Every structure is written in C-alpha cells, then in structure tokens.
C-alpha cells in the first residue's frame, strides 16, 4: 500500500520552511505527499499578489515532489472561529486519508499558526468520528501526527530527521517564494536552523526537528526517516 502524508500549512511557504526536507525525503521514498494551506495571503484572494503566491506555491510543491490539494482561503489577520477552520480540515483529512499528518507545533508564536494547530487537534478526532458524514467517510489508519517549527523553534524536540541529502531541495522550494524573501530571508534562517539541528540533535550536517503530537504502535517507519 502506498503511504500518504498530509501537510497542513497556515500560510503559503510554511510547508517548505517547516518540513520541506521531510516532504522531499518522503516523496523520494514513494509517498504521496499532499499540502493544504489554511489562510489566504493578507492581500486577499483574486488579487495579483494572490495569483503570484499561488504560482510560487505550485513551484515549491513541484520541487518537493508534493501535490497541492487546494487552499481553504480563510482571510488572513481576521477573526475566524476555530470551529469553522476545524470542519474544513475534517473534510480535507477524510478526503486524503493520510497515515502521517504534519501540522504547526504547539508553541508557535504566530496567531494563525496557533489557530491552525488548535483546529487540527479538534479535526483529527472529529475526522475519525461519525459526525458530519457529508464531509466524507471517517478517517482510518492514521499512524502519527508531527509538529513542525517555523517561527518558534521547538524547545524539546522529540524527533530529529536527517535532511542533509535534500537540504538544497528544501532551500530551492523556500526560494520559490520570491515575494516573501523580499520581506525576510527565510532560506537563510531555515538553513541556519537545519544546520543547528543537525549538529546538536541529529549527528549530521542538516536536520529538521519535530514534536510528536500523536503516535500509534504501527508508526514503524519512524525509524527509517
């Protein structure tokens, strides 16, 4: 059976910064990799900036070997209830039926990363229930949920993955977001953090660290990451 992973990213580029190395590594290993983005750009949808961001996101996903399965397009920096986000993510989880889910970790400081994390926690158990059957069949077979770091480094990493072989792929994906690099050099930051994680936690050149949010006995492939 082909394994599937779903990345829930608050914003376009979070998937590349937070877990681009793991995405590329799993894609190389034959996994089906799906990316869903929660919030629209701050400029709004159907704007020139939005169209540019979509092109950048498509380029990044292609480099990583992933498929973008659509954006939820919630307005950026506006109040959106956690419940509203939750049910949209439930539908995505049920349609995707992943074994691995990657979400922002629990102590990210960005408010929309926090909202995404909380909505994902609710959506994970609701998607496995019989509630709202119109959103799809219950989620089955999930093995592990990992939290990735973007704005706030994880204080006590529980899993560190060697990404030395795919670091350049990760950085190219980040650099696909030229509009965002005009604001901050995220590629430089990601490379620096990956080097630190590799030396201090992974015994390698470059690594990504994760929190383990949920894990089950059949998450056997953890040891092969």
FIKOLZA-1660 file (N, C-alpha, C; in steps of 0.1 Angstrom, whole numbers, plus 5000, padded with zeros to 4 digits):
% residues 225
   i   px   py   pz ch aa at
   1 5008 4988 5000  A  X  N
   1 5000 5000 5000  A  X CA
   1 5009 5012 5000  A  X  C
   2 5006 5022 4991  A  X  N
   2 5013 5034 4991  A  X CA
   2 5009 5043 5003  A  X  C
   3 5019 5048 5010  A  X  N
   3 5017 5056 5022  A  X CA
   3 5014 5071 5018  A  X  C
   4 5005 5077 5025  A  X  N
   4 5001 5091 5023  A  X CA
   4 5004 5100 5034  A  X  C
   5 5009 5112 5032  A  X  N
   5 5011 5122 5042  A  X CA
   5 5004 5135 5038  A  X  C
   6 4998 5142 5048  A  X  N
   6 4992 5155 5046  A  X CA
   6 4999 5165 5054  A  X  C
   7 5002 5176 5048  A  X  N
   7 5008 5188 5054  A  X CA
   7 4997 5199 5055  A  X  C
   8 4994 5203 5067  A  X  N
   8 4985 5215 5069  A  X CA
   8 4994 5227 5072  A  X  C
   9 4994 5236 5063  A  X  N
   9 5003 5248 5065  A  X CA
   9 4994 5260 5067  A  X  C
  10 4996 5268 5077  A  X  N
  10 4988 5280 5079  A  X CA
  10 4989 5290 5067  A  X  C
  11 5001 5292 5062  A  X  N
  11 5003 5301 5051  A  X CA
  11 5012 5295 5040  A  X  C
  12 5011 5300 5028  A  X  N
  12 5020 5296 5017  A  X CA
  12 5034 5298 5021  A  X  C
  13 5042 5289 5021  A  X  N
  13 5057 5289 5024  A  X CA
  13 5060 5281 5037  A  X  C
  14 5050 5280 5046  A  X  N
  14 5052 5273 5059  A  X CA
  14 5056 5259 5057  A  X  C
  15 5050 5253 5047  A  X  N
  15 5053 5238 5044  A  X CA
  15 5068 5237 5040  A  X  C
  16 5073 5246 5032  A  X  N
  16 5087 5245 5028  A  X CA
  16 5097 5248 5039  A  X  C
  17 5093 5259 5047  A  X  N
  17 5102 5263 5058  A  X CA
  17 5102 5252 5069  A  X  C
  18 5090 5248 5073  A  X  N
  18 5089 5239 5084  A  X CA
  18 5092 5225 5082  A  X  C
  19 5088 5219 5071  A  X  N
  19 5090 5205 5069  A  X CA
  19 5094 5201 5054  A  X  C
  20 5099 5211 5047  A  X  N
  20 5103 5208 5033  A  X CA
  20 5113 5197 5031  A  X  C
  21 5122 5195 5041  A  X  N
  21 5131 5184 5039  A  X CA
  21 5124 5171 5041  A  X  C
  22 5115 5169 5050  A  X  N
  22 5108 5157 5052  A  X CA
  22 5099 5154 5041  A  X  C
  23 5092 5164 5036  A  X  N
  23 5084 5163 5024  A  X CA
  23 5092 5157 5012  A  X  C
  24 5103 5163 5009  A  X  N
  24 5112 5158 4998  A  X CA
  24 5117 5144 5000  A  X  C
  25 5120 5141 5013  A  X  N
  25 5126 5128 5016  A  X CA
  25 5115 5117 5014  A  X  C
  26 5103 5120 5019  A  X  N
  26 5093 5110 5018  A  X CA
  26 5088 5109 5003  A  X  C
  27 5088 5120 4996  A  X  N
  27 5084 5119 4982  A  X CA
  27 5094 5110 4974  A  X  C
  28 5107 5112 4977  A  X  N
  28 5117 5103 4971  A  X CA
  28 5115 5089 4974  A  X  C
  29 5109 5086 4986  A  X  N
  29 5107 5072 4991  A  X CA
  29 5094 5066 4985  A  X  C
  30 5087 5074 4977  A  X  N
  30 5075 5069 4971  A  X CA
  30 5062 5073 4978  A  X  C
  31 5062 5081 4988  A  X  N
  31 5050 5085 4994  A  X CA
  31 5042 5095 4986  A  X  C
  32 5029 5095 4987  A  X  N
  32 5020 5105 4982  A  X CA
  32 5020 5117 4992  A  X  C
  33 5024 5128 4988  A  X  N
  33 5025 5140 4997  A  X CA
  33 5015 5151 4992  A  X  C
  34 5007 5155 5002  A  X  N
  34 4996 5165 4999  A  X CA
  34 4998 5177 5008  A  X  C
  35 4995 5188 5003  A  X  N
  35 4997 5201 5010  A  X CA
  35 4984 5209 5010  A  X  C
  36 4979 5213 5021  A  X  N
  36 4967 5221 5022  A  X CA
  36 4971 5234 5030  A  X  C
  37 4968 5246 5025  A  X  N
  37 4971 5258 5031  A  X CA
  37 4958 5264 5037  A  X  C
  38 4959 5269 5049  A  X  N
  38 4947 5274 5056  A  X CA
  38 4943 5288 5053  A  X  C
  39 4952 5297 5053  A  X  N
  39 4949 5311 5052  A  X CA
  39 4953 5317 5038  A  X  C
  40 4945 5326 5033  A  X  N
  40 4949 5333 5021  A  X CA
  40 4959 5344 5024  A  X  C
  41 4966 5349 5013  A  X  N
  41 4976 5360 5016  A  X CA
  41 4968 5372 5022  A  X  C
  42 4976 5380 5029  A  X  N
  42 4970 5392 5035  A  X CA
  42 4963 5401 5025  A  X  C
  43 4968 5401 5013  A  X  N
  43 4962 5410 5003  A  X CA
  43 4948 5405 4998  A  X  C
  44 4944 5393 5002  A  X  N
  44 4931 5387 4998  A  X CA
  44 4932 5378 4986  A  X  C
  45 4921 5371 4983  A  X  N
  45 4921 5362 4972  A  X CA
  45 4917 5370 4959  A  X  C
  46 4920 5365 4948  A  X  N
  46 4917 5371 4935  A  X CA
  46 4924 5384 4933  A  X  C
  47 4936 5386 4939  A  X  N
  47 4944 5398 4937  A  X CA
  47 4957 5394 4930  A  X  C
  48 4964 5403 4924  A  X  N
  48 4976 5400 4917  A  X CA
  48 4986 5393 4927  A  X  C
  49 4986 5397 4939  A  X  N
  49 4995 5391 4949  A  X CA
  49 4991 5377 4952  A  X  C
  50 4978 5374 4952  A  X  N
  50 4974 5361 4955  A  X CA
  50 4978 5352 4943  A  X  C
  51 4976 5356 4931  A  X  N
  51 4980 5348 4919  A  X CA
  51 4995 5345 4919  A  X  C
  52 5003 5355 4923  A  X  N
  52 5017 5353 4924  A  X CA
  52 5020 5343 4934  A  X  C
  53 5014 5344 4946  A  X  N
  53 5016 5334 4956  A  X CA
  53 5013 5320 4952  A  X  C
  54 5002 5318 4945  A  X  N
  54 4998 5305 4940  A  X CA
  54 5008 5299 4931  A  X  C
  55 5014 5308 4922  A  X  N
  55 5024 5303 4913  A  X CA
  55 5037 5299 4921  A  X  C
  56 5040 5307 4931  A  X  N
  56 5051 5303 4939  A  X CA
  56 5049 5290 4947  A  X  C
  57 5037 5288 4952  A  X  N
  57 5034 5276 4960  A  X CA
  57 5034 5264 4951  A  X  C
  58 5029 5266 4938  A  X  N
  58 5029 5254 4929  A  X CA
  58 5044 5250 4925  A  X  C
  59 5052 5260 4924  A  X  N
  59 5066 5258 4921  A  X CA
  59 5073 5250 4932  A  X  C
  60 5070 5255 4945  A  X  N
  60 5076 5249 4956  A  X CA
  60 5072 5234 4958  A  X  C
  61 5059 5232 4956  A  X  N
  61 5054 5219 4958  A  X CA
  61 5060 5209 4947  A  X  C
  62 5061 5214 4935  A  X  N
  62 5067 5206 4924  A  X CA
  62 5081 5202 4928  A  X  C
  63 5089 5212 4933  A  X  N
  63 5103 5209 4937  A  X CA
  63 5104 5198 4948  A  X  C
  64 5094 5199 4957  A  X  N
  64 5094 5190 4968  A  X CA
  64 5088 5176 4965  A  X  C
  65 5081 5175 4954  A  X  N
  65 5075 5162 4950  A  X CA
  65 5062 5161 4956  A  X  C
  66 5055 5172 4959  A  X  N
  66 5042 5171 4966  A  X CA
  66 5031 5176 4957  A  X  C
  67 5019 5174 4961  A  X  N
  67 5007 5179 4954  A  X CA
  67 4999 5188 4962  A  X  C
  68 4996 5200 4957  A  X  N
  68 4987 5209 4964  A  X CA
  68 4973 5205 4962  A  X  C
  69 4965 5203 4972  A  X  N
  69 4952 5198 4971  A  X CA
  69 4941 5209 4973  A  X  C
  70 4946 5221 4972  A  X  N
  70 4936 5232 4974  A  X CA
  70 4938 5240 4987  A  X  C
  71 4935 5252 4987  A  X  N
  71 4936 5261 4998  A  X CA
  71 4922 5264 5004  A  X  C
  72 4922 5266 5018  A  X  N
  72 4910 5268 5024  A  X CA
  72 4906 5283 5023  A  X  C
  73 4916 5292 5021  A  X  N
  73 4914 5306 5018  A  X CA
  73 4906 5314 5029  A  X  C
  74 4909 5311 5041  A  X  N
  74 4904 5319 5052  A  X CA
  74 4911 5332 5052  A  X  C
  75 4904 5343 5055  A  X  N
  75 4910 5357 5054  A  X CA
  75 4921 5358 5064  A  X  C
  76 4932 5363 5060  A  X  N
  76 4944 5365 5068  A  X CA
  76 4942 5377 5078  A  X  C
  77 4946 5375 5091  A  X  N
  77 4946 5385 5101  A  X CA
  77 4931 5391 5103  A  X  C
  78 4922 5382 5102  A  X  N
  78 4908 5385 5106  A  X CA
  78 4903 5374 5115  A  X  C
  79 4893 5377 5123  A  X  N
  79 4889 5367 5133  A  X CA
  79 4881 5356 5126  A  X  C
  80 4885 5344 5127  A  X  N
  80 4878 5332 5122  A  X CA
  80 4877 5323 5133  A  X  C
  81 4866 5317 5136  A  X  N
  81 4864 5308 5147  A  X CA
  81 4872 5295 5144  A  X  C
  82 4877 5289 5155  A  X  N
  82 4884 5277 5154  A  X CA
  82 4875 5266 5149  A  X  C
  83 4862 5267 5152  A  X  N
  83 4852 5257 5148  A  X CA
  83 4851 5257 5133  A  X  C
  84 4850 5269 5127  A  X  N
  84 4849 5270 5112  A  X CA
  84 4861 5264 5105  A  X  C
  85 4873 5267 5110  A  X  N
  85 4885 5261 5104  A  X CA
  85 4885 5246 5106  A  X  C
  86 4881 5241 5118  A  X  N
  86 4881 5227 5121  A  X CA
  86 4874 5219 5111  A  X  C
  87 4861 5222 5108  A  X  N
  87 4853 5214 5099  A  X CA
  87 4859 5213 5085  A  X  C
  88 4865 5224 5081  A  X  N
  88 4871 5224 5068  A  X CA
  88 4883 5214 5068  A  X  C
  89 4891 5214 5078  A  X  N
  89 4902 5205 5079  A  X CA
  89 4897 5190 5081  A  X  C
  90 4886 5188 5088  A  X  N
  90 4880 5175 5088  A  X CA
  90 4877 5169 5074  A  X  C
  91 4871 5178 5066  A  X  N
  91 4869 5173 5052  A  X CA
  91 4881 5170 5045  A  X  C
  92 4892 5178 5046  A  X  N
  92 4905 5175 5040  A  X CA
  92 4911 5162 5045  A  X  C
  93 4910 5160 5058  A  X  N
  93 4916 5147 5063  A  X CA
  93 4908 5135 5058  A  X  C
  94 4895 5136 5058  A  X  N
  94 4887 5125 5053  A  X CA
  94 4889 5122 5038  A  X  C
  95 4891 5132 5030  A  X  N
  95 4893 5130 5016  A  X CA
  95 4907 5125 5013  A  X  C
  96 4917 5129 5022  A  X  N
  96 4930 5125 5019  A  X CA
  96 4934 5111 5025  A  X  C
  97 4928 5108 5037  A  X  N
  97 4931 5095 5044  A  X CA
  97 4946 5093 5046  A  X  C
  98 4953 5102 5053  A  X  N
  98 4967 5101 5054  A  X CA
  98 4971 5091 5066  A  X  C
  99 4983 5086 5065  A  X  N
  99 4989 5079 5076  A  X CA
  99 4997 5088 5085  A  X  C
 100 5003 5099 5079  A  X  N
 100 5011 5109 5086  A  X CA
 100 5005 5122 5083  A  X  C
 101 5004 5130 5094  A  X  N
 101 4999 5144 5093  A  X CA
 101 5010 5153 5099  A  X  C
 102 5013 5164 5092  A  X  N
 102 5023 5174 5097  A  X CA
 102 5016 5187 5099  A  X  C
 103 5017 5193 5111  A  X  N
 103 5010 5205 5114  A  X CA
 103 5019 5214 5122  A  X  C
 104 5016 5227 5124  A  X  N
 104 5025 5235 5132  A  X CA
 104 5026 5230 5146  A  X  C
 105 5037 5231 5152  A  X  N
 105 5039 5226 5166  A  X CA
 105 5031 5235 5176  A  X  C
 106 5030 5230 5188  A  X  N
 106 5021 5235 5198  A  X CA
 106 5025 5249 5204  A  X  C
 107 5037 5253 5203  A  X  N
 107 5041 5266 5209  A  X CA
 107 5046 5276 5198  A  X  C
 108 5041 5275 5186  A  X  N
 108 5044 5285 5176  A  X CA
 108 5038 5298 5181  A  X  C
 109 5045 5310 5179  A  X  N
 109 5040 5322 5184  A  X CA
 109 5030 5330 5175  A  X  C
 110 5031 5327 5162  A  X  N
 110 5022 5333 5152  A  X CA
 110 5007 5330 5155  A  X  C
 111 4998 5339 5156  A  X  N
 111 4984 5336 5160  A  X CA
 111 4977 5327 5150  A  X  C
 112 4980 5328 5137  A  X  N
 112 4974 5319 5128  A  X CA
 112 4980 5305 5128  A  X  C
 113 4992 5304 5132  A  X  N
 113 4998 5291 5134  A  X CA
 113 4991 5284 5146  A  X  C
 114 4989 5292 5157  A  X  N
 114 4982 5287 5168  A  X CA
 114 4968 5282 5165  A  X  C
 115 4961 5291 5157  A  X  N
 115 4947 5287 5153  A  X CA
 115 4947 5274 5145  A  X  C
 116 4957 5273 5136  A  X  N
 116 4958 5261 5127  A  X CA
 116 4961 5249 5136  A  X  C
 117 4970 5250 5145  A  X  N
 117 4973 5239 5154  A  X CA
 117 4960 5234 5162  A  X  C
 118 4953 5244 5168  A  X  N
 118 4942 5240 5176  A  X CA
 118 4931 5234 5167  A  X  C
 119 4929 5240 5156  A  X  N
 119 4918 5234 5147  A  X CA
 119 4922 5220 5142  A  X  C
 120 4935 5218 5140  A  X  N
 120 4940 5204 5136  A  X CA
 120 4937 5194 5147  A  X  C
 121 4940 5198 5159  A  X  N
 121 4938 5189 5170  A  X CA
 121 4923 5184 5171  A  X  C
 122 4914 5194 5170  A  X  N
 122 4900 5191 5170  A  X CA
 122 4896 5182 5158  A  X  C
 123 4901 5186 5146  A  X  N
 123 4898 5179 5134  A  X CA
 123 4903 5165 5134  A  X  C
 124 4914 5162 5140  A  X  N
 124 4919 5149 5140  A  X CA
 124 4910 5139 5146  A  X  C
 125 4904 5142 5158  A  X  N
 125 4895 5132 5164  A  X CA
 125 4881 5133 5157  A  X  C
 126 4877 5145 5153  A  X  N
 126 4864 5146 5147  A  X CA
 126 4864 5139 5133  A  X  C
 127 4875 5139 5126  A  X  N
 127 4875 5132 5113  A  X CA
 127 4874 5117 5114  A  X  C
 128 4878 5112 5126  A  X  N
 128 4877 5097 5128  A  X CA
 128 4863 5093 5133  A  X  C
 129 4855 5103 5136  A  X  N
 129 4841 5100 5142  A  X CA
 129 4831 5099 5131  A  X  C
 130 4819 5097 5135  A  X  N
 130 4808 5096 5126  A  X CA
 130 4801 5109 5123  A  X  C
 131 4805 5120 5130  A  X  N
 131 4799 5133 5129  A  X CA
 131 4801 5139 5115  A  X  C
 132 4791 5146 5110  A  X  N
 132 4791 5153 5097  A  X CA
 132 4795 5143 5086  A  X  C
 133 4788 5133 5084  A  X  N
 133 4791 5123 5074  A  X CA
 133 4791 5129 5060  A  X  C
 134 4785 5140 5058  A  X  N
 134 4785 5146 5044  A  X CA
 134 4799 5151 5040  A  X  C
 135 4808 5152 5050  A  X  N
 135 4822 5156 5048  A  X CA
 135 4831 5145 5043  A  X  C
 136 4825 5133 5043  A  X  N
 136 4833 5121 5038  A  X CA
 136 4834 5110 5048  A  X  C
 137 4839 5098 5044  A  X  N
 137 4840 5087 5053  A  X CA
 137 4850 5090 5064  A  X  C
 138 4848 5084 5076  A  X  N
 138 4857 5086 5087  A  X CA
 138 4872 5083 5084  A  X  C
 139 4880 5091 5090  A  X  N
 139 4895 5089 5088  A  X CA
 139 4899 5076 5095  A  X  C
 140 4907 5068 5087  A  X  N
 140 4912 5055 5093  A  X CA
 140 4927 5054 5090  A  X  C
 141 4934 5047 5098  A  X  N
 141 4947 5043 5095  A  X CA
 141 4958 5054 5098  A  X  C
 142 4954 5064 5105  A  X  N
 142 4964 5074 5109  A  X CA
 142 4974 5069 5119  A  X  C
 143 4987 5071 5116  A  X  N
 143 4997 5065 5125  A  X CA
 143 5004 5075 5134  A  X  C
 144 5007 5087 5128  A  X  N
 144 5015 5097 5136  A  X CA
 144 5012 5111 5131  A  X  C
 145 5012 5120 5141  A  X  N
 145 5010 5134 5138  A  X CA
 145 5022 5141 5144  A  X  C
 146 5029 5149 5135  A  X  N
 146 5041 5156 5139  A  X CA
 146 5039 5171 5138  A  X  C
 147 5045 5178 5148  A  X  N
 147 5045 5193 5148  A  X CA
 147 5058 5198 5142  A  X  C
 148 5058 5207 5133  A  X  N
 148 5070 5213 5127  A  X CA
 148 5072 5227 5132  A  X  C
 149 5084 5233 5130  A  X  N
 149 5087 5246 5135  A  X CA
 149 5089 5256 5124  A  X  C
 150 5084 5268 5126  A  X  N
 150 5086 5278 5116  A  X CA
 150 5091 5291 5123  A  X  C
 151 5082 5297 5130  A  X  N
 151 5085 5310 5137  A  X CA
 151 5092 5308 5151  A  X  C
 152 5088 5297 5157  A  X  N
 152 5093 5294 5171  A  X CA
 152 5100 5281 5171  A  X  C
 153 5113 5280 5174  A  X  N
 153 5119 5267 5175  A  X CA
 153 5113 5258 5186  A  X  C
 154 5113 5245 5184  A  X  N
 154 5107 5236 5194  A  X CA
 154 5117 5235 5205  A  X  C
 155 5113 5237 5217  A  X  N
 155 5122 5237 5229  A  X CA
 155 5128 5223 5232  A  X  C
 156 5119 5213 5231  A  X  N
 156 5124 5199 5234  A  X CA
 156 5120 5190 5222  A  X  C
 157 5128 5190 5212  A  X  N
 157 5124 5181 5200  A  X CA
 157 5123 5166 5204  A  X  C
 158 5113 5160 5199  A  X  N
 158 5111 5145 5202  A  X CA
 158 5115 5137 5190  A  X  C
 159 5117 5143 5179  A  X  N
 159 5121 5135 5167  A  X CA
 159 5130 5145 5158  A  X  C
 160 5142 5140 5154  A  X  N
 160 5150 5148 5145  A  X CA
 160 5154 5139 5133  A  X  C
 161 5152 5145 5121  A  X  N
 161 5153 5137 5109  A  X CA
 161 5165 5144 5101  A  X  C
 162 5174 5135 5096  A  X  N
 162 5185 5139 5088  A  X CA
 162 5180 5143 5074  A  X  C
 163 5182 5156 5070  A  X  N
 163 5177 5161 5057  A  X CA
 163 5189 5165 5049  A  X  C
 164 5201 5161 5052  A  X  N
 164 5213 5165 5045  A  X CA
 164 5213 5163 5030  A  X  C
 165 5207 5152 5026  A  X  N
 165 5206 5148 5012  A  X CA
 165 5196 5156 5004  A  X  C
 166 5187 5163 5011  A  X  N
 166 5176 5171 5004  A  X CA
 166 5176 5186 5009  A  X  C
 167 5187 5190 5016  A  X  N
 167 5187 5204 5020  A  X CA
 167 5186 5214 5009  A  X  C
 168 5193 5211 4998  A  X  N
 168 5192 5221 4987  A  X CA
 168 5178 5221 4980  A  X  C
 169 5172 5210 4980  A  X  N
 169 5158 5209 4975  A  X CA
 169 5149 5218 4984  A  X  C
 170 5150 5216 4997  A  X  N
 170 5142 5224 5007  A  X CA
 170 5145 5239 5004  A  X  C
 171 5158 5243 5003  A  X  N
 171 5161 5257 5001  A  X CA
 171 5156 5263 4988  A  X  C
 172 5156 5255 4978  A  X  N
 172 5151 5259 4965  A  X CA
 172 5136 5261 4966  A  X  C
 173 5129 5252 4973  A  X  N
 173 5115 5254 4975  A  X CA
 173 5112 5267 4982  A  X  C
 174 5119 5270 4993  A  X  N
 174 5117 5282 5000  A  X CA
 174 5120 5294 4991  A  X  C
 175 5130 5294 4983  A  X  N
 175 5134 5305 4974  A  X CA
 175 5123 5306 4963  A  X  C
 176 5115 5296 4961  A  X  N
 176 5104 5298 4951  A  X CA
 176 5095 5309 4955  A  X  C
 177 5094 5312 4968  A  X  N
 177 5085 5323 4973  A  X CA
 177 5093 5336 4973  A  X  C
 178 5095 5341 4961  A  X  N
 178 5103 5353 4959  A  X CA
 178 5096 5365 4966  A  X  C
 179 5083 5365 4966  A  X  N
 179 5076 5376 4972  A  X CA
 179 5078 5377 4987  A  X  C
 180 5080 5366 4993  A  X  N
 180 5082 5365 5008  A  X CA
 180 5097 5368 5011  A  X  C
 181 5106 5364 5003  A  X  N
 181 5120 5367 5005  A  X CA
 181 5123 5381 5004  A  X  C
 182 5114 5389 4998  A  X  N
 182 5116 5404 4998  A  X CA
 182 5114 5409 5012  A  X  C
 183 5107 5402 5020  A  X  N
 183 5105 5407 5034  A  X CA
 183 5115 5402 5044  A  X  C
 184 5118 5389 5043  A  X  N
 184 5127 5382 5052  A  X CA
 184 5134 5371 5045  A  X  C
 185 5147 5369 5048  A  X  N
 185 5155 5359 5042  A  X CA
 185 5152 5345 5049  A  X  C
 186 5140 5340 5046  A  X  N
 186 5136 5327 5052  A  X CA
 186 5146 5316 5048  A  X  C
 187 5151 5316 5037  A  X  N
 187 5160 5305 5033  A  X CA
 187 5173 5305 5041  A  X  C
 188 5178 5316 5044  A  X  N
 188 5190 5317 5053  A  X CA
 188 5186 5312 5067  A  X  C
 189 5175 5317 5072  A  X  N
 189 5171 5312 5085  A  X CA
 189 5169 5297 5086  A  X  C
 190 5162 5292 5076  A  X  N
 190 5159 5277 5076  A  X CA
 190 5172 5269 5075  A  X  C
 191 5182 5274 5067  A  X  N
 191 5194 5267 5066  A  X CA
 191 5202 5267 5079  A  X  C
 192 5202 5279 5086  A  X  N
 192 5209 5280 5098  A  X CA
 192 5203 5271 5109  A  X  C
 193 5189 5271 5110  A  X  N
 193 5183 5262 5119  A  X CA
 193 5185 5247 5116  A  X  C
 194 5185 5244 5103  A  X  N
 194 5187 5230 5099  A  X CA
 194 5202 5226 5103  A  X  C
 195 5211 5235 5101  A  X  N
 195 5225 5232 5105  A  X CA
 195 5226 5230 5120  A  X  C
 196 5220 5238 5128  A  X  N
 196 5220 5237 5142  A  X CA
 196 5214 5224 5146  A  X  C
 197 5202 5221 5141  A  X  N
 197 5195 5208 5145  A  X CA
 197 5204 5196 5141  A  X  C
 198 5210 5197 5129  A  X  N
 198 5219 5186 5125  A  X CA
 198 5230 5183 5134  A  X  C
 199 5237 5194 5138  A  X  N
 199 5249 5193 5147  A  X CA
 199 5245 5189 5161  A  X  C
 200 5235 5196 5167  A  X  N
 200 5232 5194 5181  A  X CA
 200 5223 5182 5184  A  X  C
 201 5214 5178 5174  A  X  N
 201 5205 5168 5177  A  X CA
 201 5206 5156 5168  A  X  C
 202 5210 5158 5155  A  X  N
 202 5209 5147 5146  A  X CA
 202 5222 5140 5142  A  X  C
 203 5234 5145 5147  A  X  N
 203 5246 5139 5143  A  X CA
 203 5249 5139 5128  A  X  C
 204 5245 5150 5121  A  X  N
 204 5246 5151 5107  A  X CA
 204 5247 5165 5103  A  X  C
 205 5248 5168 5090  A  X  N
 205 5250 5182 5085  A  X CA
 205 5238 5191 5087  A  X  C
 206 5226 5185 5083  A  X  N
 206 5214 5193 5083  A  X CA
 206 5202 5184 5088  A  X  C
 207 5193 5189 5096  A  X  N
 207 5182 5181 5101  A  X CA
 207 5170 5190 5103  A  X  C
 208 5159 5184 5104  A  X  N
 208 5146 5190 5109  A  X CA
 208 5142 5184 5122  A  X  C
 209 5137 5192 5131  A  X  N
 209 5132 5186 5144  A  X CA
 209 5117 5188 5145  A  X  C
 210 5111 5178 5152  A  X  N
 210 5096 5178 5153  A  X CA
 210 5092 5175 5167  A  X  C
 211 5080 5179 5171  A  X  N
 211 5073 5174 5183  A  X CA
 211 5064 5162 5178  A  X  C
 212 5063 5152 5186  A  X  N
 212 5054 5141 5183  A  X CA
 212 5040 5144 5191  A  X  C
 213 5030 5148 5183  A  X  N
 213 5017 5152 5189  A  X CA
 213 5009 5139 5191  A  X  C
 214 5009 5130 5182  A  X  N
 214 5002 5117 5184  A  X CA
 214 5010 5106 5177  A  X  C
 215 5011 5095 5183  A  X  N
 215 5018 5084 5176  A  X CA
 215 5012 5071 5181  A  X  C
 216 5011 5061 5172  A  X  N
 216 5005 5048 5175  A  X CA
 216 5015 5037 5172  A  X  C
 217 5011 5025 5176  A  X  N
 217 5021 5014 5176  A  X CA
 217 5026 5011 5162  A  X  C
 218 5017 5013 5152  A  X  N
 218 5021 5009 5138  A  X CA
 218 5028 5021 5131  A  X  C
 219 5034 5030 5138  A  X  N
 219 5042 5041 5132  A  X CA
 219 5056 5036 5130  A  X  C
 220 5058 5024 5124  A  X  N
 220 5070 5017 5123  A  X CA
 220 5081 5025 5115  A  X  C
 221 5076 5033 5106  A  X  N
 221 5085 5039 5096  A  X CA
 221 5092 5051 5103  A  X  C
 222 5089 5054 5115  A  X  N
 222 5097 5065 5122  A  X CA
 222 5112 5062 5122  A  X  C
 223 5115 5050 5124  A  X  N
 223 5129 5046 5125  A  X CA
 223 5136 5047 5111  A  X  C
 224 5129 5048 5101  A  X  N
 224 5135 5048 5087  A  X CA
 224 5135 5062 5081  A  X  C
 225 5130 5072 5088  A  X  N
 225 5130 5085 5083  A  X CA
 225 5145 5090 5082  A  X  C
% end
